[in-house]
């Protein structure tokens, strides 16, 4: 048993700042109160206690080619099967991919991330590689697989169905690159089979304006509308909404990736407007070939690019929720056990130095990896990671 004492706790789903003590027994929070104090003491005076981060969107296999292809277009970088990423993954040894992913997961943990949702290339083998890489690490991957049989205008639906069945036995769901690579029939099959299996179906939408233009020209619908109509329960990017797209995703699970969008020069997601609509997105760092998976950097970048681009300040508490507690609002939360700081929750939290009277800006604007004193994930207690 231990007590985290005298810190500012970002408590519950709303991240309410309270100066209270947290008592933890066997990896679970059993009490939060001002005067309680039992067992070993961790002095958190002059510290902020924050829920650990969930990275809402990664491609961790890209760890093998960090910063390669910088300056190329979105399609040249990541469009399957001929993008820089896909060629590199096809030519890499399994051991090389596993070691690169392990290092990236350690980097995630050191910067406060204990959970991440990964778009895993390479079919069943790709899922198995990430499962193996994450063994014995204090980070939980939520793995969404895909298969090369999904691509093309005239896919072999028999092969598609077989691939879906195999993936859903091992993965947490299925994730697609985008509508430009698949038919509507494949999309419908994946959504229905994932729903039946109680797993996640996800797709990139509206990452660039030209993809939106192509979709409107060819289908008289935006990519976002196609994603909503198809029934995907997670939409990634939504960087370039058109028409009434933001109204359409009011009840959708949305993930935004501002640094990746900036790196690929495809736009700035309108987070201000998304928040104003009551949408509660997750924050993701996207391809590791483009960015580090450090959500502290993602949070700070997002805070500042929005104020510059849209001439309007973000609410820092709303922004911090995108990396911590917004998952509680997601339909897919039932597939993802990501605790908050509250009684009867697992102790998934980190303790960082306090520099600011604003606890949200303290994390977003001031905190660096070196300022994180402890990270806890179940029975993991690490100081000066």
Phi and psi in degrees as a GROMACS rama.xvg file:
@    title "Ramachandran Plot"
@    xaxis  label "Phi"
@    yaxis  label "Psi"
@TYPE xy
-147.106  159.521  UNK-2
-125.632  127.947  UNK-3
-90.6884  116.686  UNK-4
-115.463  134.677  UNK-5
70.9723  20.2875  UNK-6
-95.9559  168.408  UNK-7
-87.2051  113.728  UNK-8
-97.3002  127.524  UNK-9
-88.133  92.8327  UNK-10
-95.9922  140.453  UNK-11
71.2381  -176.131  UNK-12
-65.0994  -28.0922  UNK-13
-90.7492  3.63236  UNK-14
54.8197  46.0402  UNK-15
-71.8224  123.199  UNK-16
-77.7504  121.029  UNK-17
-136.614  144.235  UNK-18
-93.1269  92.7393  UNK-19
-140.016  162.106  UNK-20
-93.4535  147.68  UNK-21
-115.975  122.692  UNK-22
-101.985  128.154  UNK-23
-122.407  131.343  UNK-24
-134.103  125.867  UNK-25
54.0014  41.3309  UNK-26
79.4145  4.85694  UNK-27
-122.628  140.773  UNK-28
-75.0469  120.139  UNK-29
-107.818  -16.4652  UNK-30
-161.888  144.285  UNK-31
-132.676  115.291  UNK-32
-161.006  164.85  UNK-33
-70.949  -40.0554  UNK-34
-104.16  -7.94316  UNK-35
-70.8255  143.254  UNK-36
-163.713  110.752  UNK-37
-140.872  148.941  UNK-38
71.4477  -153.278  UNK-39
-63.4809  142.389  UNK-40
-108.601  129.701  UNK-41
-107.897  114.349  UNK-42
-77.9161  111.6  UNK-43
-109.732  21.0548  UNK-44
-59.3064  141.541  UNK-45
61.8424  33.3643  UNK-46
-135.996  159.049  UNK-47
-111.208  133.51  UNK-48
-107.347  116.198  UNK-49
-122.91  145.536  UNK-50
-58.3626  145.175  UNK-51
-62.7285  162.188  UNK-52
-86.5225  150.899  UNK-53
-114.659  119.578  UNK-54
-85.2375  111.406  UNK-55
-73.5665  -13.0006  UNK-56
-160.96  116.736  UNK-57
-136.442  161.839  UNK-58
-127.708  85.9095  UNK-59
-73.3754  -20.7887  UNK-60
-62.3677  -24.398  UNK-61
-64.2577  -7.77229  UNK-62
-56.3016  -21.7211  UNK-63
-76.3591  -14.4877  UNK-64
-133.503  51.9064  UNK-65
-58.1006  127.837  UNK-66
67.4416  11.0965  UNK-67
-80.4457  143.139  UNK-68
79.9972  12.277  UNK-69
-56.7663  133.007  UNK-70
97.4667  -10.2133  UNK-71
-76.7291  166.56  UNK-72
-73.8947  167.163  UNK-73
-54.5955  -48.9715  UNK-74
-62.972  -43.5462  UNK-75
-63.677  -32.6  UNK-76
-79.3149  -48.4362  UNK-77
-129.869  -1.68871  UNK-78
-73.7993  125.395  UNK-79
-76.9075  152.425  UNK-80
-98.7091  7.11107  UNK-81
-104.911  2.07987  UNK-82
-63.6765  160.226  UNK-83
-51.9761  -43.896  UNK-84
-60.6647  -48.8763  UNK-85
-67.4149  -36.9406  UNK-86
-65.8785  -41.09  UNK-87
-64.5156  -42.8634  UNK-88
-65.1511  -38.1232  UNK-89
-65.6312  -30.1705  UNK-90
-96.6303  -4.0911  UNK-91
-87.0151  149.696  UNK-92
-76.3461  150.19  UNK-93
-57.0456  -43.8775  UNK-94
-61.7308  -37.825  UNK-95
-63.8729  -43.6046  UNK-96
-65.3003  -44.1719  UNK-97
-61.7655  -46.8217  UNK-98
-64.7973  -38.4428  UNK-99
-65.8349  -40.464  UNK-100
-66.81  -40.3318  UNK-101
-57.9048  -46.9622  UNK-102
-61.7538  -41.0651  UNK-103
-65.5573  -37.9584  UNK-104
-67.9229  -34.6676  UNK-105
-65.4633  -40.1385  UNK-106
-61.2352  -41.9422  UNK-107
-57.6885  -50.3993  UNK-108
-61.5878  -42.1823  UNK-109
-62.3898  -26.5752  UNK-110
-101.108  16.1916  UNK-111
100.238  4.56534  UNK-112
-96.0248  127.707  UNK-113
-115.995  -9.72059  UNK-114
-138.964  144.65  UNK-115
-151.172  148.72  UNK-116
-104.427  115.73  UNK-117
-111.506  133.752  UNK-118
-86.1225  105.153  UNK-119
-100.981  114.661  UNK-120
-78.3362  164.55  UNK-121
95.0277  15.5923  UNK-122
63.1644  -149.73  UNK-123
-57.1951  -42.3518  UNK-124
-60.9263  -41.7052  UNK-125
-61.5258  -41.4805  UNK-126
-63.2172  -44.1524  UNK-127
-63.8077  -37.4605  UNK-128
-62.7835  -41.4899  UNK-129
-70.6862  -38.5011  UNK-130
-57.9239  -45.125  UNK-131
-65.414  -43.1511  UNK-132
-63.5042  -32.0114  UNK-133
-87.6958  -4.2186  UNK-134
-59.1658  133.597  UNK-135
67.9923  12.9887  UNK-136
-105.036  147.086  UNK-137
-82.8774  37.105  UNK-138
-130.52  138.007  UNK-139
-107.915  112.991  UNK-140
-86.3025  136.245  UNK-141
-102.988  110.996  UNK-142
-103.766  121.546  UNK-143
-110.661  116.601  UNK-144
-93.2984  173.484  UNK-145
-155.367  166.845  UNK-146
-140.791  146.17  UNK-147
-62.6557  -21.97  UNK-148
-66.6797  -15.6086  UNK-149
-73.1598  -21.9365  UNK-150
-80.6319  157.567  UNK-151
103.015  161.697  UNK-152
-77.4186  -24.3871  UNK-153
-134.143  66.839  UNK-154
-72.6144  158.069  UNK-155
-80.7497  103.533  UNK-156
-65.6137  -25.5508  UNK-157
-63.6999  -45.3536  UNK-158
-66.6069  -37.725  UNK-159
-60.4378  -46.4651  UNK-160
-63.8751  -39.5476  UNK-161
-64.0959  -44.2286  UNK-162
-63.8117  -41.8231  UNK-163
-59.8444  -47.329  UNK-164
-59.8256  -45.5656  UNK-165
-65.6414  -43.2945  UNK-166
-63.072  -42.0896  UNK-167
-71.7832  -13.409  UNK-168
-75.5326  -25.6926  UNK-169
-116.773  -33.9642  UNK-170
-93.6236  168.631  UNK-171
-87.8492  -0.972365  UNK-172
162.835  -169.271  UNK-173
-128.712  137.534  UNK-174
-130.157  135.58  UNK-175
-111.635  148.374  UNK-176
-63.4248  -47.4311  UNK-177
173.529  170.282  UNK-178
-68.9575  -18.3317  UNK-179
-70.8267  -14.3637  UNK-180
-110.742  -6.56983  UNK-181
-131.8  161.362  UNK-182
-88.6234  160.398  UNK-183
-62.4692  -31.5575  UNK-184
-66.3608  -40.4705  UNK-185
-65.5198  -42.419  UNK-186
-58.2581  -45.8756  UNK-187
-63.2888  -41.4342  UNK-188
-61.0894  -45.3353  UNK-189
-65.3071  -45.3027  UNK-190
-61.125  -46.617  UNK-191
-67.348  -41.4981  UNK-192
-69.1953  -36.6641  UNK-193
-66.4352  -41.7979  UNK-194
-62.4412  -42.9198  UNK-195
-64.5829  -35.4974  UNK-196
-84.2783  -5.20538  UNK-197
69.7676  37.8253  UNK-198
-126.094  175.276  UNK-199
-86.0027  136.293  UNK-200
-117.413  129.884  UNK-201
-141.716  154.376  UNK-202
-154.596  146.195  UNK-203
-73.7362  135.993  UNK-204
-140.044  144.866  UNK-205
52.6709  36.8988  UNK-206
-69.2574  -35.862  UNK-207
-127.522  159.384  UNK-208
-68.5538  -34.3706  UNK-209
-68.6687  -30.6729  UNK-210
-66.5594  -37.1336  UNK-211
-65.1085  -44.2947  UNK-212
-61.5114  -43.2102  UNK-213
-62.3141  -41.2791  UNK-214
-65.9292  -42.8228  UNK-215
-64.6445  -38.3662  UNK-216
-68.1071  -43.3597  UNK-217
-88.746  -26.4766  UNK-218
-128.417  -2.71148  UNK-219
58.7022  27.1128  UNK-220
-142.656  147.352  UNK-221
-72.8198  163.678  UNK-222
-61.546  -36.3426  UNK-223
-63.4882  -43.7287  UNK-224
-63.1009  -39.7008  UNK-225
-63.6156  -38.2771  UNK-226
-65.8152  -42.4049  UNK-227
-66.6319  -45.9273  UNK-228
-62.5649  -35.6721  UNK-229
-72.0072  -23.8653  UNK-230
95.2351  15.4289  UNK-231
-58.8086  136.308  UNK-232
-96.3293  12.2153  UNK-233
-152.425  125.563  UNK-234
-114.268  125.676  UNK-235
-105.78  134.189  UNK-236
94.4934  -79.4098  UNK-237
51.2639  37.5893  UNK-238
-71.1732  -33.2527  UNK-239
-124.313  67.4177  UNK-240
-66.0886  145.503  UNK-241
-128.95  161.63  UNK-242
52.8622  -125.475  UNK-243
-104.253  31.0056  UNK-244
-55.6047  -42.8918  UNK-245
-67.778  -30.5368  UNK-246
-67.7603  -36.9785  UNK-247
-65.056  -31.6006  UNK-248
-98.0072  14.331  UNK-249
-56.1978  -34.4243  UNK-250
-109.305  18.9203  UNK-251
-102.057  160.937  UNK-252
-90.2996  114.79  UNK-253
-118.474  140.781  UNK-254
-124.588  131.408  UNK-255
-115.96  150.075  UNK-256
-137.893  72.1504  UNK-257
-59.4913  -41.9988  UNK-258
-66.363  -40.0719  UNK-259
-64.4009  -41.9942  UNK-260
-58.8455  -41.212  UNK-261
-67.3567  -42.2558  UNK-262
-62.6169  -38.0075  UNK-263
-88.6277  -0.616993  UNK-264
59.2791  44.1529  UNK-265
-111.866  -1.69372  UNK-266
134.097  177.899  UNK-267
-122.489  115.309  UNK-268
-60.2867  134.577  UNK-269
-79.2191  71.5128  UNK-270
-60.3522  -37.0103  UNK-271
-55.5571  -48.8878  UNK-272
-70.6028  -36.8539  UNK-273
-59.6109  -45.682  UNK-274
-63.2664  -40.5164  UNK-275
-64.8834  -23.8477  UNK-276
-83.5113  -1.4752  UNK-277
83.0181  8.72121  UNK-278
-77.8837  138.01  UNK-279
-119.197  84.1503  UNK-280
-78.5756  167.525  UNK-281
-96.4136  160.499  UNK-282
-109.522  134.015  UNK-283
-130.945  154.232  UNK-284
-96.7307  -12.6574  UNK-285
68.0839  -144.612  UNK-286
-63.2718  129.079  UNK-287
-72.1608  -16.0593  UNK-288
-67.8626  -20.9927  UNK-289
-98.3439  -40.8928  UNK-290
-140.529  158.626  UNK-291
-71.6588  156.478  UNK-292
-85.3301  19.6825  UNK-293
-78.2982  108.977  UNK-294
-74.4043  -17.6  UNK-295
-61.0999  -41.6414  UNK-296
-69.1504  -37.8008  UNK-297
-64.8267  -41.3729  UNK-298
-63.6535  -47.2183  UNK-299
-65.2566  -43.8795  UNK-300
-58.9453  -45.4861  UNK-301
-62.071  -43.6913  UNK-302
-56.4045  -43.3447  UNK-303
-88.0958  -36.1967  UNK-304
-66.8439  -32.3557  UNK-305
-67.3098  -41.0082  UNK-306
-69.1053  -32.1575  UNK-307
-74.3646  -48.5789  UNK-308
-76.4199  -38.8408  UNK-309
-107.015  2.46905  UNK-310
54.9891  39.7946  UNK-311
-155.425  136.782  UNK-312
-81.8706  140.802  UNK-313
-80.0217  150.149  UNK-314
-74.5631  117.096  UNK-315
-63.6183  -30.2369  UNK-316
-66.4471  -43.783  UNK-317
-59.079  -39.07  UNK-318
-67.3035  -44.7205  UNK-319
-62.9499  -32.1405  UNK-320
-62.7853  -28.7263  UNK-321
-62.5881  -24.2408  UNK-322
-104.8  -2.08389  UNK-323
-129.796  -68.8378  UNK-324
-110.574  -6.02234  UNK-325
-62.7068  -22.5419  UNK-326
-59.0796  -24.0848  UNK-327
-63.8562  -24.3329  UNK-328
-88.3379  -9.79537  UNK-329
-79.9086  139.115  UNK-330
-56.27  -34.718  UNK-331
-78.8923  0.862757  UNK-332
-59.2418  -27.4745  UNK-333
-67.5073  -15.2364  UNK-334
-94.1616  -10.7555  UNK-335
-127.339  111.496  UNK-336
-88.2988  84.2534  UNK-337
-113.742  104.594  UNK-338
-71.6142  159.736  UNK-339
-109.024  175.525  UNK-340
-88.0867  99.632  UNK-341
-162.947  164.645  UNK-342
-62.0922  140.444  UNK-343
73.6302  10.591  UNK-344
-100.123  150.485  UNK-345
-61.8222  148.538  UNK-346
-81.8265  82.2402  UNK-347
-106.806  96.6738  UNK-348
-156.633  162.022  UNK-349
-131.791  154.229  UNK-350
-114.411  120.556  UNK-351
-121.56  156.914  UNK-352
-62.7695  147.397  UNK-353
-101.19  122.884  UNK-354
-118.353  -16.117  UNK-355
-133.034  152.356  UNK-356
-74.6752  -18.1572  UNK-357
-94.5373  108.055  UNK-358
-65.7706  -28.1476  UNK-359
-74.4694  -46.1509  UNK-360
-68.7593  -26.8415  UNK-361
-58.2149  -44.0688  UNK-362
-73.5817  -47.2833  UNK-363
-72.21  -43.4765  UNK-364
-103.397  -18.2195  UNK-365
-119.283  -34.2642  UNK-366
-72.6119  136.468  UNK-367
-123.658  166.517  UNK-368
-52.2469  -41.4632  UNK-369
-67.0944  -17.2061  UNK-370
-87.1189  -5.38456  UNK-371
-83.9423  115.846  UNK-372
-86.5848  -39.7678  UNK-373
-137.726  145.372  UNK-374
-129.269  130.423  UNK-375
-122.015  132.088  UNK-376
-141.677  103.492  UNK-377
60.4142  -113.161  UNK-378
-100.257  20.7333  UNK-379
-91.5193  122.595  UNK-380
-130.607  107.565  UNK-381
-125.505  129.003  UNK-382
-108.632  140.836  UNK-383
49.8588  58.1138  UNK-384
